[in-house]
């Protein structure tokens, strides 16, 4: 039993709450976090690469994100 708290947008701080207390981790966010995916989509559309993200994988991610309880 516990909880994980992190911002969707903002600083790179993650808090893991358990019965033993809270563990906090900090990490550096990339300057342009969406850029690699956008570049792969553009390359796929131009026929010069393949985007690993598909409609199916996006739908699966959407399903699991909907299951997350926001506090």
CHARMM-style PDB file with segment names, atoms N, HN, CA, C and O in Angstrom:
ATOM      1  N   UNK     1       0.855  -1.180   0.000  1.00  0.00      PROA
ATOM      2  CA  UNK     1       0.000   0.000   0.000  1.00  0.00      PROA
ATOM      3  C   UNK     1       0.894   1.235   0.000  1.00  0.00      PROA
ATOM      4  O   UNK     1       1.920   1.277   0.679  1.00  0.00      PROA
ATOM      5  N   UNK     2       0.494   2.219  -0.759  1.00  0.00      PROA
ATOM      6  HN  UNK     2      -0.340   2.185  -1.311  1.00  0.00      PROA
ATOM      7  CA  UNK     2       1.273   3.442  -0.846  1.00  0.00      PROA
ATOM      8  C   UNK     2       0.779   4.297  -1.985  1.00  0.00      PROA
ATOM      9  O   UNK     2      -0.306   4.075  -2.522  1.00  0.00      PROA
ATOM     10  N   UNK     3       1.572   5.268  -2.347  1.00  0.00      PROA
ATOM     11  HN  UNK     3       2.454   5.449  -1.911  1.00  0.00      PROA
ATOM     12  CA  UNK     3       1.198   6.179  -3.428  1.00  0.00      PROA
ATOM     13  C   UNK     3       2.455   6.721  -4.092  1.00  0.00      PROA
ATOM     14  O   UNK     3       3.506   6.851  -3.464  1.00  0.00      PROA
ATOM     15  N   UNK     4       2.325   7.032  -5.367  1.00  0.00      PROA
ATOM     16  HN  UNK     4       1.472   6.927  -5.877  1.00  0.00      PROA
ATOM     17  CA  UNK     4       3.389   7.697  -6.109  1.00  0.00      PROA
ATOM     18  C   UNK     4       2.827   9.042  -6.540  1.00  0.00      PROA
ATOM     19  O   UNK     4       1.764   9.106  -7.158  1.00  0.00      PROA
ATOM     20  N   UNK     5       3.536  10.116  -6.214  1.00  0.00      PROA
ATOM     21  HN  UNK     5       4.400  10.064  -5.712  1.00  0.00      PROA
ATOM     22  CA  UNK     5       3.093  11.466  -6.585  1.00  0.00      PROA
ATOM     23  C   UNK     5       4.145  12.093  -7.486  1.00  0.00      PROA
ATOM     24  O   UNK     5       5.336  12.090  -7.175  1.00  0.00      PROA
ATOM     25  N   UNK     6       3.675  12.636  -8.620  1.00  0.00      PROA
ATOM     26  HN  UNK     6       2.707  12.638  -8.873  1.00  0.00      PROA
ATOM     27  CA  UNK     6       4.570  13.323  -9.549  1.00  0.00      PROA
ATOM     28  C   UNK     6       3.764  14.314 -10.367  1.00  0.00      PROA
ATOM     29  O   UNK     6       2.578  14.095 -10.610  1.00  0.00      PROA
ATOM     30  N   UNK     7       4.392  15.407 -10.798  1.00  0.00      PROA
ATOM     31  HN  UNK     7       5.356  15.585 -10.601  1.00  0.00      PROA
ATOM     32  CA  UNK     7       3.682  16.383 -11.611  1.00  0.00      PROA
ATOM     33  C   UNK     7       3.623  15.926 -13.068  1.00  0.00      PROA
ATOM     34  O   UNK     7       4.588  15.364 -13.586  1.00  0.00      PROA
ATOM     35  N   UNK     8       2.503  16.164 -13.717  1.00  0.00      PROA
ATOM     36  HN  UNK     8       1.719  16.621 -13.296  1.00  0.00      PROA
ATOM     37  CA  UNK     8       2.409  15.865 -15.159  1.00  0.00      PROA
ATOM     38  C   UNK     8       3.203  16.888 -15.947  1.00  0.00      PROA
ATOM     39  O   UNK     8       3.799  16.561 -16.973  1.00  0.00      PROA
ATOM     40  N   UNK     9       3.213  18.105 -15.479  1.00  0.00      PROA
ATOM     41  HN  UNK     9       2.729  18.371 -14.646  1.00  0.00      PROA
ATOM     42  CA  UNK     9       3.975  19.183 -16.098  1.00  0.00      PROA
ATOM     43  C   UNK     9       4.705  19.904 -14.980  1.00  0.00      PROA
ATOM     44  O   UNK     9       4.112  20.190 -13.940  1.00  0.00      PROA
ATOM     45  N   UNK    10       5.938  20.192 -15.170  1.00  0.00      PROA
ATOM     46  HN  UNK    10       6.420  19.959 -16.015  1.00  0.00      PROA
ATOM     47  CA  UNK    10       6.647  20.920 -14.128  1.00  0.00      PROA
ATOM     48  C   UNK    10       7.978  20.287 -13.796  1.00  0.00      PROA
ATOM     49  O   UNK    10       8.668  19.765 -14.672  1.00  0.00      PROA
ATOM     50  N   UNK    11       8.336  20.335 -12.518  1.00  0.00      PROA
ATOM     51  HN  UNK    11       7.776  20.759 -11.807  1.00  0.00      PROA
ATOM     52  CA  UNK    11       9.655  19.862 -12.096  1.00  0.00      PROA
ATOM     53  C   UNK    11       9.750  18.339 -12.139  1.00  0.00      PROA
ATOM     54  O   UNK    11       8.733  17.650 -12.215  1.00  0.00      PROA
ATOM     55  N   UNK    12      10.956  17.826 -12.090  1.00  0.00      PROA
ATOM     56  HN  UNK    12      11.783  18.385 -12.028  1.00  0.00      PROA
ATOM     57  CA  UNK    12      11.186  16.393 -12.126  1.00  0.00      PROA
ATOM     58  C   UNK    12      11.342  15.809 -10.739  1.00  0.00      PROA
ATOM     59  O   UNK    12      12.401  15.278 -10.405  1.00  0.00      PROA
ATOM     60  N   UNK    13      10.297  15.900  -9.922  1.00  0.00      PROA
ATOM     61  HN  UNK    13       9.437  16.331 -10.193  1.00  0.00      PROA
ATOM     62  CA  UNK    13      10.346  15.377  -8.559  1.00  0.00      PROA
ATOM     63  C   UNK    13       9.269  14.300  -8.415  1.00  0.00      PROA
ATOM     64  O   UNK    13       8.101  14.523  -8.734  1.00  0.00      PROA
ATOM     65  N   UNK    14       9.687  13.127  -7.927  1.00  0.00      PROA
ATOM     66  HN  UNK    14      10.635  12.945  -7.668  1.00  0.00      PROA
ATOM     67  CA  UNK    14       8.762  12.014  -7.708  1.00  0.00      PROA
ATOM     68  C   UNK    14       8.794  11.665  -6.224  1.00  0.00      PROA
ATOM     69  O   UNK    14       9.868  11.531  -5.637  1.00  0.00      PROA
ATOM     70  N   UNK    15       7.629  11.521  -5.625  1.00  0.00      PROA
ATOM     71  HN  UNK    15       6.756  11.630  -6.102  1.00  0.00      PROA
ATOM     72  CA  UNK    15       7.508  11.142  -4.216  1.00  0.00      PROA
ATOM     73  C   UNK    15       6.859   9.760  -4.149  1.00  0.00      PROA
ATOM     74  O   UNK    15       5.794   9.544  -4.728  1.00  0.00      PROA
ATOM     75  N   UNK    16       7.494   8.831  -3.449  1.00  0.00      PROA
ATOM     76  HN  UNK    16       8.359   9.006  -2.978  1.00  0.00      PROA
ATOM     77  CA  UNK    16       6.925   7.506  -3.231  1.00  0.00      PROA
ATOM     78  C   UNK    16       6.597   7.401  -1.748  1.00  0.00      PROA
ATOM     79  O   UNK    16       7.486   7.382  -0.897  1.00  0.00      PROA
ATOM     80  N   UNK    17       5.297   7.331  -1.457  1.00  0.00      PROA
ATOM     81  HN  UNK    17       4.574   7.346  -2.148  1.00  0.00      PROA
ATOM     82  CA  UNK    17       4.823   7.259  -0.068  1.00  0.00      PROA
ATOM     83  C   UNK    17       4.515   5.807   0.288  1.00  0.00      PROA
ATOM     84  O   UNK    17       3.755   5.140  -0.414  1.00  0.00      PROA
ATOM     85  N   UNK    18       5.102   5.323   1.368  1.00  0.00      PROA
ATOM     86  HN  UNK    18       5.719   5.864   1.938  1.00  0.00      PROA
ATOM     87  CA  UNK    18       4.814   3.984   1.888  1.00  0.00      PROA
ATOM     88  C   UNK    18       4.598   4.088   3.386  1.00  0.00      PROA
ATOM     89  O   UNK    18       4.695   5.169   3.966  1.00  0.00      PROA
ATOM     90  N   UNK    19       4.307   2.961   4.003  1.00  0.00      PROA
ATOM     91  HN  UNK    19       4.228   2.082   3.532  1.00  0.00      PROA
ATOM     92  CA  UNK    19       4.105   2.966   5.461  1.00  0.00      PROA
ATOM     93  C   UNK    19       5.393   3.325   6.206  1.00  0.00      PROA
ATOM     94  O   UNK    19       5.350   3.723   7.370  1.00  0.00      PROA
ATOM     95  N   UNK    20       6.560   3.181   5.517  1.00  0.00      PROA
ATOM     96  HN  UNK    20       6.595   2.857   4.571  1.00  0.00      PROA
ATOM     97  CA  UNK    20       7.837   3.535   6.155  1.00  0.00      PROA
ATOM     98  C   UNK    20       8.218   4.994   5.974  1.00  0.00      PROA
ATOM     99  O   UNK    20       9.232   5.439   6.514  1.00  0.00      PROA
ATOM    100  N   UNK    21       7.429   5.738   5.229  1.00  0.00      PROA
ATOM    101  HN  UNK    21       6.605   5.376   4.791  1.00  0.00      PROA
ATOM    102  CA  UNK    21       7.744   7.142   5.005  1.00  0.00      PROA
ATOM    103  C   UNK    21       7.703   7.507   3.528  1.00  0.00      PROA
ATOM    104  O   UNK    21       7.126   6.785   2.715  1.00  0.00      PROA
ATOM    105  N   UNK    22       8.317   8.628   3.194  1.00  0.00      PROA
ATOM    106  HN  UNK    22       8.786   9.214   3.856  1.00  0.00      PROA
ATOM    107  CA  UNK    22       8.322   9.127   1.824  1.00  0.00      PROA
ATOM    108  C   UNK    22       9.738   9.163   1.288  1.00  0.00      PROA
ATOM    109  O   UNK    22      10.657   9.661   1.939  1.00  0.00      PROA
ATOM    110  N   UNK    23       9.897   8.622   0.085  1.00  0.00      PROA
ATOM    111  HN  UNK    23       9.151   8.218  -0.443  1.00  0.00      PROA
ATOM    112  CA  UNK    23      11.184   8.680  -0.614  1.00  0.00      PROA
ATOM    113  C   UNK    23      11.008   9.654  -1.771  1.00  0.00      PROA
ATOM    114  O   UNK    23      10.076   9.513  -2.563  1.00  0.00      PROA
ATOM    115  N   UNK    24      11.884  10.627  -1.874  1.00  0.00      PROA
ATOM    116  HN  UNK    24      12.641  10.741  -1.231  1.00  0.00      PROA
ATOM    117  CA  UNK    24      11.792  11.637  -2.923  1.00  0.00      PROA
ATOM    118  C   UNK    24      12.976  11.516  -3.868  1.00  0.00      PROA
ATOM    119  O   UNK    24      14.125  11.452  -3.430  1.00  0.00      PROA
ATOM    120  N   UNK    25      12.697  11.486  -5.159  1.00  0.00      PROA
ATOM    121  HN  UNK    25      11.764  11.539  -5.516  1.00  0.00      PROA
ATOM    122  CA  UNK    25      13.743  11.433  -6.184  1.00  0.00      PROA
ATOM    123  C   UNK    25      13.579  12.622  -7.116  1.00  0.00      PROA
ATOM    124  O   UNK    25      12.461  13.015  -7.450  1.00  0.00      PROA
ATOM    125  N   UNK    26      14.688  13.180  -7.525  1.00  0.00      PROA
ATOM    126  HN  UNK    26      15.596  12.860  -7.254  1.00  0.00      PROA
ATOM    127  CA  UNK    26      14.678  14.318  -8.444  1.00  0.00      PROA
ATOM    128  C   UNK    26      15.460  13.938  -9.687  1.00  0.00      PROA
ATOM    129  O   UNK    26      16.512  13.304  -9.598  1.00  0.00      PROA
ATOM    130  N   UNK    27      14.949  14.324 -10.843  1.00  0.00      PROA
ATOM    131  HN  UNK    27      14.095  14.840 -10.916  1.00  0.00      PROA
ATOM    132  CA  UNK    27      15.659  14.072 -12.088  1.00  0.00      PROA
ATOM    133  C   UNK    27      15.489  15.259 -13.016  1.00  0.00      PROA
ATOM    134  O   UNK    27      14.539  16.032 -12.891  1.00  0.00      PROA
ATOM    135  N   UNK    28      16.420  15.393 -13.946  1.00  0.00      PROA
ATOM    136  HN  UNK    28      17.191  14.765 -14.047  1.00  0.00      PROA
ATOM    137  CA  UNK    28      16.395  16.508 -14.887  1.00  0.00      PROA
ATOM    138  C   UNK    28      15.491  16.162 -16.069  1.00  0.00      PROA
ATOM    139  O   UNK    28      15.656  15.128 -16.716  1.00  0.00      PROA
ATOM    140  N   UNK    29      14.545  17.040 -16.332  1.00  0.00      PROA
ATOM    141  HN  UNK    29      14.411  17.880 -15.806  1.00  0.00      PROA
ATOM    142  CA  UNK    29      13.659  16.845 -17.480  1.00  0.00      PROA
ATOM    143  C   UNK    29      14.351  17.317 -18.755  1.00  0.00      PROA
ATOM    144  O   UNK    29      15.066  18.319 -18.735  1.00  0.00      PROA
ATOM    145  N   UNK    30      14.144  16.605 -19.867  1.00  0.00      PROA
ATOM    146  HN  UNK    30      13.562  15.791 -19.884  1.00  0.00      PROA
ATOM    147  CA  UNK    30      14.711  17.072 -21.134  1.00  0.00      PROA
ATOM    148  C   UNK    30      14.102  18.419 -21.512  1.00  0.00      PROA
ATOM    149  O   UNK    30      12.962  18.709 -21.149  1.00  0.00      PROA
ATOM    150  N   UNK    31      14.845  19.232 -22.231  1.00  0.00      PROA
ATOM    151  HN  UNK    31      15.771  18.997 -22.526  1.00  0.00      PROA
ATOM    152  CA  UNK    31      14.342  20.546 -22.628  1.00  0.00      PROA
ATOM    153  C   UNK    31      13.095  20.432 -23.501  1.00  0.00      PROA
ATOM    154  O   UNK    31      12.125  21.163 -23.300  1.00  0.00      PROA
ATOM    155  N   UNK    32      13.119  19.526 -24.459  1.00  0.00      PROA
ATOM    156  HN  UNK    32      13.907  18.933 -24.622  1.00  0.00      PROA
ATOM    157  CA  UNK    32      11.990  19.338 -25.378  1.00  0.00      PROA
ATOM    158  C   UNK    32      11.585  17.872 -25.343  1.00  0.00      PROA
ATOM    159  O   UNK    32      11.991  17.092 -26.204  1.00  0.00      PROA
ATOM    160  N   UNK    33      10.788  17.497 -24.349  1.00  0.00      PROA
ATOM    161  HN  UNK    33      10.458  18.131 -23.649  1.00  0.00      PROA
ATOM    162  CA  UNK    33      10.487  16.094 -24.096  1.00  0.00      PROA
ATOM    163  C   UNK    33       9.722  15.430 -25.249  1.00  0.00      PROA
ATOM    164  O   UNK    33       9.855  14.222 -25.442  1.00  0.00      PROA
ATOM    165  N   UNK    34       8.930  16.178 -26.018  1.00  0.00      PROA
ATOM    166  HN  UNK    34       8.821  17.160 -25.862  1.00  0.00      PROA
ATOM    167  CA  UNK    34       8.150  15.602 -27.102  1.00  0.00      PROA
ATOM    168  C   UNK    34       8.936  15.479 -28.409  1.00  0.00      PROA
ATOM    169  O   UNK    34       8.496  14.787 -29.327  1.00  0.00      PROA
ATOM    170  N   UNK    35      10.079  16.134 -28.504  1.00  0.00      PROA
ATOM    171  HN  UNK    35      10.437  16.696 -27.759  1.00  0.00      PROA
ATOM    172  CA  UNK    35      10.807  16.226 -29.771  1.00  0.00      PROA
ATOM    173  C   UNK    35      11.137  14.877 -30.408  1.00  0.00      PROA
ATOM    174  O   UNK    35      10.904  14.730 -31.607  1.00  0.00      PROA
ATOM    175  N   UNK    36      11.665  13.878 -29.687  1.00  0.00      PROA
ATOM    176  HN  UNK    36      11.855  13.998 -28.713  1.00  0.00      PROA
ATOM    177  CA  UNK    36      11.988  12.614 -30.350  1.00  0.00      PROA
ATOM    178  C   UNK    36      10.770  11.943 -31.008  1.00  0.00      PROA
ATOM    179  O   UNK    36      10.880  11.416 -32.115  1.00  0.00      PROA
ATOM    180  N   UNK    37       9.621  11.961 -30.336  1.00  0.00      PROA
ATOM    181  HN  UNK    37       9.532  12.389 -29.437  1.00  0.00      PROA
ATOM    182  CA  UNK    37       8.426  11.359 -30.921  1.00  0.00      PROA
ATOM    183  C   UNK    37       7.976  12.146 -32.144  1.00  0.00      PROA
ATOM    184  O   UNK    37       7.646  11.558 -33.175  1.00  0.00      PROA
ATOM    185  N   UNK    38       7.962  13.469 -32.037  1.00  0.00      PROA
ATOM    186  HN  UNK    38       8.230  13.946 -31.200  1.00  0.00      PROA
ATOM    187  CA  UNK    38       7.551  14.301 -33.173  1.00  0.00      PROA
ATOM    188  C   UNK    38       8.468  14.066 -34.368  1.00  0.00      PROA
ATOM    189  O   UNK    38       7.998  13.964 -35.502  1.00  0.00      PROA
ATOM    190  N   UNK    39       9.773  13.978 -34.120  1.00  0.00      PROA
ATOM    191  HN  UNK    39      10.155  14.060 -33.199  1.00  0.00      PROA
ATOM    192  CA  UNK    39      10.713  13.724 -35.216  1.00  0.00      PROA
ATOM    193  C   UNK    39      10.457  12.371 -35.870  1.00  0.00      PROA
ATOM    194  O   UNK    39      10.546  12.249 -37.091  1.00  0.00      PROA
ATOM    195  N   UNK    40      10.138  11.349 -35.066  1.00  0.00      PROA
ATOM    196  HN  UNK    40      10.066  11.449 -34.074  1.00  0.00      PROA
ATOM    197  CA  UNK    40       9.883  10.031 -35.654  1.00  0.00      PROA
ATOM    198  C   UNK    40       8.584  10.020 -36.455  1.00  0.00      PROA
ATOM    199  O   UNK    40       8.492   9.324 -37.466  1.00  0.00      PROA
ATOM    200  N   UNK    41       7.585  10.776 -36.024  1.00  0.00      PROA
ATOM    201  HN  UNK    41       7.659  11.342 -35.203  1.00  0.00      PROA
ATOM    202  CA  UNK    41       6.329  10.877 -36.769  1.00  0.00      PROA
ATOM    203  C   UNK    41       6.575  11.570 -38.110  1.00  0.00      PROA
ATOM    204  O   UNK    41       6.103  11.107 -39.148  1.00  0.00      PROA
ATOM    205  N   UNK    42       7.312  12.674 -38.084  1.00  0.00      PROA
ATOM    206  HN  UNK    42       7.695  13.050 -37.241  1.00  0.00      PROA
ATOM    207  CA  UNK    42       7.618  13.404 -39.321  1.00  0.00      PROA
ATOM    208  C   UNK    42       8.406  12.518 -40.278  1.00  0.00      PROA
ATOM    209  O   UNK    42       8.118  12.497 -41.474  1.00  0.00      PROA
ATOM    210  N   UNK    43       9.397  11.783 -39.769  1.00  0.00      PROA
ATOM    211  HN  UNK    43       9.631  11.800 -38.797  1.00  0.00      PROA
ATOM    212  CA  UNK    43      10.197  10.890 -40.623  1.00  0.00      PROA
ATOM    213  C   UNK    43       9.320   9.807 -41.239  1.00  0.00      PROA
ATOM    214  O   UNK    43       9.490   9.460 -42.408  1.00  0.00      PROA
ATOM    215  N   UNK    44       8.386   9.275 -40.462  1.00  0.00      PROA
ATOM    216  HN  UNK    44       8.248   9.557 -39.513  1.00  0.00      PROA
ATOM    217  CA  UNK    44       7.474   8.252 -40.984  1.00  0.00      PROA
ATOM    218  C   UNK    44       6.597   8.836 -42.087  1.00  0.00      PROA
ATOM    219  O   UNK    44       6.405   8.211 -43.130  1.00  0.00      PROA
ATOM    220  N   UNK    45       6.070  10.029 -41.856  1.00  0.00      PROA
ATOM    221  HN  UNK    45       6.226  10.537 -41.008  1.00  0.00      PROA
ATOM    222  CA  UNK    45       5.220  10.672 -42.870  1.00  0.00      PROA
ATOM    223  C   UNK    45       5.991  10.997 -44.150  1.00  0.00      PROA
ATOM    224  O   UNK    45       5.434  10.951 -45.246  1.00  0.00      PROA
ATOM    225  N   UNK    46       7.275  11.325 -44.000  1.00  0.00      PROA
ATOM    226  HN  UNK    46       7.728  11.362 -43.109  1.00  0.00      PROA
ATOM    227  CA  UNK    46       8.111  11.634 -45.166  1.00  0.00      PROA
ATOM    228  C   UNK    46       8.672  10.376 -45.833  1.00  0.00      PROA
ATOM    229  O   UNK    46       9.288  10.449 -46.896  1.00  0.00      PROA
ATOM    230  N   UNK    47       8.453   9.226 -45.199  1.00  0.00      PROA
ATOM    231  HN  UNK    47       7.952   9.167 -44.335  1.00  0.00      PROA
ATOM    232  CA  UNK    47       8.946   7.980 -45.766  1.00  0.00      PROA
ATOM    233  C   UNK    47      10.430   7.749 -45.531  1.00  0.00      PROA
ATOM    234  O   UNK    47      11.046   6.931 -46.214  1.00  0.00      PROA
ATOM    235  N   UNK    48      11.006   8.459 -44.579  1.00  0.00      PROA
ATOM    236  HN  UNK    48      10.505   9.124 -44.025  1.00  0.00      PROA
ATOM    237  CA  UNK    48      12.443   8.310 -44.300  1.00  0.00      PROA
ATOM    238  C   UNK    48      12.713   7.586 -42.982  1.00  0.00      PROA
ATOM    239  O   UNK    48      13.870   7.458 -42.581  1.00  0.00      PROA
ATOM    240  N   UNK    49      11.685   7.117 -42.312  1.00  0.00      PROA
ATOM    241  HN  UNK    49      10.745   7.221 -42.637  1.00  0.00      PROA
ATOM    242  CA  UNK    49      11.847   6.421 -41.042  1.00  0.00      PROA
ATOM    243  C   UNK    49      10.553   5.744 -40.646  1.00  0.00      PROA
ATOM    244  O   UNK    49       9.565   5.786 -41.379  1.00  0.00      PROA
ATOM    245  N   UNK    50      10.567   5.123 -39.487  1.00  0.00      PROA
ATOM    246  HN  UNK    50      11.370   5.089 -38.891  1.00  0.00      PROA
ATOM    247  CA  UNK    50       9.378   4.440 -38.979  1.00  0.00      PROA
ATOM    248  C   UNK    50       9.127   4.920 -37.554  1.00  0.00      PROA
ATOM    249  O   UNK    50      10.022   4.906 -36.709  1.00  0.00      PROA
ATOM    250  N   UNK    51       7.898   5.342 -37.308  1.00  0.00      PROA
ATOM    251  HN  UNK    51       7.171   5.353 -37.995  1.00  0.00      PROA
ATOM    252  CA  UNK    51       7.518   5.776 -35.961  1.00  0.00      PROA
ATOM    253  C   UNK    51       7.118   4.541 -35.146  1.00  0.00      PROA
ATOM    254  O   UNK    51       6.257   3.776 -35.580  1.00  0.00      PROA
ATOM    255  N   UNK    52       7.727   4.334 -33.977  1.00  0.00      PROA
ATOM    256  HN  UNK    52       8.426   4.956 -33.624  1.00  0.00      PROA
ATOM    257  CA  UNK    52       7.390   3.161 -33.170  1.00  0.00      PROA
ATOM    258  C   UNK    52       6.007   3.260 -32.520  1.00  0.00      PROA
ATOM    259  O   UNK    52       5.454   2.248 -32.088  1.00  0.00      PROA
ATOM    260  N   UNK    53       5.451   4.457 -32.449  1.00  0.00      PROA
ATOM    261  HN  UNK    53       5.900   5.279 -32.799  1.00  0.00      PROA
ATOM    262  CA  UNK    53       4.146   4.645 -31.836  1.00  0.00      PROA
ATOM    263  C   UNK    53       3.061   4.454 -32.892  1.00  0.00      PROA
ATOM    264  O   UNK    53       3.128   5.023 -33.982  1.00  0.00      PROA
ATOM    265  N   UNK    54       2.059   3.642 -32.548  1.00  0.00      PROA
ATOM    266  HN  UNK    54       2.005   3.180 -31.663  1.00  0.00      PROA
ATOM    267  CA  UNK    54       0.964   3.376 -33.479  1.00  0.00      PROA
ATOM    268  C   UNK    54      -0.349   3.795 -32.832  1.00  0.00      PROA
ATOM    269  O   UNK    54      -0.381   4.150 -31.654  1.00  0.00      PROA
ATOM    270  N   UNK    55      -1.411   3.755 -33.591  1.00  0.00      PROA
ATOM    271  HN  UNK    55      -1.384   3.467 -34.548  1.00  0.00      PROA
ATOM    272  CA  UNK    55      -2.731   4.016 -33.020  1.00  0.00      PROA
ATOM    273  C   UNK    55      -3.062   3.017 -31.927  1.00  0.00      PROA
ATOM    274  O   UNK    55      -3.675   3.362 -30.916  1.00  0.00      PROA
ATOM    275  N   UNK    56      -2.646   1.763 -32.141  1.00  0.00      PROA
ATOM    276  HN  UNK    56      -2.148   1.482 -32.962  1.00  0.00      PROA
ATOM    277  CA  UNK    56      -2.898   0.714 -31.150  1.00  0.00      PROA
ATOM    278  C   UNK    56      -2.136   0.973 -29.855  1.00  0.00      PROA
ATOM    279  O   UNK    56      -2.701   0.850 -28.768  1.00  0.00      PROA
ATOM    280  N   UNK    57      -0.855   1.330 -29.963  1.00  0.00      PROA
ATOM    281  HN  UNK    57      -0.396   1.430 -30.846  1.00  0.00      PROA
ATOM    282  CA  UNK    57      -0.082   1.598 -28.749  1.00  0.00      PROA
ATOM    283  C   UNK    57      -0.595   2.861 -28.050  1.00  0.00      PROA
ATOM    284  O   UNK    57      -0.594   2.935 -26.822  1.00  0.00      PROA
ATOM    285  N   UNK    58      -1.028   3.842 -28.824  1.00  0.00      PROA
ATOM    286  HN  UNK    58      -1.029   3.782 -29.822  1.00  0.00      PROA
ATOM    287  CA  UNK    58      -1.595   5.058 -28.236  1.00  0.00      PROA
ATOM    288  C   UNK    58      -2.895   4.771 -27.497  1.00  0.00      PROA
ATOM    289  O   UNK    58      -3.142   5.318 -26.422  1.00  0.00      PROA
ATOM    290  N   UNK    59      -3.728   3.905 -28.085  1.00  0.00      PROA
ATOM    291  HN  UNK    59      -3.527   3.461 -28.959  1.00  0.00      PROA
ATOM    292  CA  UNK    59      -4.986   3.531 -27.448  1.00  0.00      PROA
ATOM    293  C   UNK    59      -4.733   2.785 -26.143  1.00  0.00      PROA
ATOM    294  O   UNK    59      -5.428   2.998 -25.149  1.00  0.00      PROA
ATOM    295  N   UNK    60      -3.728   1.904 -26.157  1.00  0.00      PROA
ATOM    296  HN  UNK    60      -3.164   1.731 -26.965  1.00  0.00      PROA
ATOM    297  CA  UNK    60      -3.364   1.151 -24.949  1.00  0.00      PROA
ATOM    298  C   UNK    60      -2.875   2.108 -23.858  1.00  0.00      PROA
ATOM    299  O   UNK    60      -3.270   1.982 -22.699  1.00  0.00      PROA
ATOM    300  N   UNK    61      -2.026   3.052 -24.223  1.00  0.00      PROA
ATOM    301  HN  UNK    61      -1.705   3.154 -25.165  1.00  0.00      PROA
ATOM    302  CA  UNK    61      -1.535   4.034 -23.250  1.00  0.00      PROA
ATOM    303  C   UNK    61      -2.683   4.861 -22.690  1.00  0.00      PROA
ATOM    304  O   UNK    61      -2.733   5.130 -21.490  1.00  0.00      PROA
ATOM    305  N   UNK    62      -3.613   5.267 -23.567  1.00  0.00      PROA
ATOM    306  HN  UNK    62      -3.573   5.048 -24.542  1.00  0.00      PROA
ATOM    307  CA  UNK    62      -4.779   6.046 -23.132  1.00  0.00      PROA
ATOM    308  C   UNK    62      -5.608   5.269 -22.114  1.00  0.00      PROA
ATOM    309  O   UNK    62      -6.066   5.828 -21.117  1.00  0.00      PROA
ATOM    310  N   UNK    63      -5.796   3.975 -22.374  1.00  0.00      PROA
ATOM    311  HN  UNK    63      -5.425   3.521 -23.183  1.00  0.00      PROA
ATOM    312  CA  UNK    63      -6.558   3.135 -21.452  1.00  0.00      PROA
ATOM    313  C   UNK    63      -5.940   3.156 -20.059  1.00  0.00      PROA
ATOM    314  O   UNK    63      -6.643   3.359 -19.070  1.00  0.00      PROA
ATOM    315  N   UNK    64      -4.627   2.948 -19.978  1.00  0.00      PROA
ATOM    316  HN  UNK    64      -4.055   2.784 -20.782  1.00  0.00      PROA
ATOM    317  CA  UNK    64      -3.967   2.875 -18.675  1.00  0.00      PROA
ATOM    318  C   UNK    64      -3.896   4.240 -17.998  1.00  0.00      PROA
ATOM    319  O   UNK    64      -3.985   4.330 -16.774  1.00  0.00      PROA
ATOM    320  N   UNK    65      -3.738   5.298 -18.783  1.00  0.00      PROA
ATOM    321  HN  UNK    65      -3.666   5.225 -19.778  1.00  0.00      PROA
ATOM    322  CA  UNK    65      -3.743   6.638 -18.181  1.00  0.00      PROA
ATOM    323  C   UNK    65      -5.101   6.950 -17.579  1.00  0.00      PROA
ATOM    324  O   UNK    65      -5.183   7.638 -16.561  1.00  0.00      PROA
ATOM    325  N   UNK    66      -6.171   6.451 -18.198  1.00  0.00      PROA
ATOM    326  HN  UNK    66      -6.104   5.893 -19.025  1.00  0.00      PROA
ATOM    327  CA  UNK    66      -7.524   6.672 -17.660  1.00  0.00      PROA
ATOM    328  C   UNK    66      -7.719   5.925 -16.343  1.00  0.00      PROA
ATOM    329  O   UNK    66      -8.572   6.302 -15.539  1.00  0.00      PROA
ATOM    330  N   UNK    67      -6.938   4.869 -16.114  1.00  0.00      PROA
ATOM    331  HN  UNK    67      -6.245   4.562 -16.766  1.00  0.00      PROA
ATOM    332  CA  UNK    67      -7.074   4.079 -14.886  1.00  0.00      PROA
ATOM    333  C   UNK    67      -6.379   4.735 -13.695  1.00  0.00      PROA
ATOM    334  O   UNK    67      -6.664   4.394 -12.547  1.00  0.00      PROA
ATOM    335  N   UNK    68      -5.468   5.675 -13.960  1.00  0.00      PROA
ATOM    336  HN  UNK    68      -5.237   5.952 -14.893  1.00  0.00      PROA
ATOM    337  CA  UNK    68      -4.733   6.327 -12.888  1.00  0.00      PROA
ATOM    338  C   UNK    68      -5.656   7.251 -12.121  1.00  0.00      PROA
ATOM    339  O   UNK    68      -6.335   8.094 -12.706  1.00  0.00      PROA
ATOM    340  N   UNK    69      -5.676   7.090 -10.827  1.00  0.00      PROA
ATOM    341  HN  UNK    69      -5.124   6.405 -10.351  1.00  0.00      PROA
ATOM    342  CA  UNK    69      -6.514   7.951  -9.997  1.00  0.00      PROA
ATOM    343  C   UNK    69      -5.748   9.221  -9.664  1.00  0.00      PROA
ATOM    344  O   UNK    69      -4.699   9.168  -9.023  1.00  0.00      PROA
ATOM    345  N   UNK    70      -6.256  10.332 -10.087  1.00  0.00      PROA
ATOM    346  HN  UNK    70      -7.108  10.375 -10.608  1.00  0.00      PROA
ATOM    347  CA  UNK    70      -5.612  11.606  -9.808  1.00  0.00      PROA
ATOM    348  C   UNK    70      -6.061  12.101  -8.443  1.00  0.00      PROA
ATOM    349  O   UNK    70      -7.253  12.140  -8.138  1.00  0.00      PROA
ATOM    350  N   UNK    71      -5.081  12.477  -7.629  1.00  0.00      PROA
ATOM    351  HN  UNK    71      -4.113  12.445  -7.877  1.00  0.00      PROA
ATOM    352  CA  UNK    71      -5.401  12.976  -6.287  1.00  0.00      PROA
ATOM    353  C   UNK    71      -5.109  14.441  -6.191  1.00  0.00      PROA
ATOM    354  OT1 UNK    71      -5.314  15.044  -5.137  1.00  0.00      PROA
TER     355      UNK     71
END
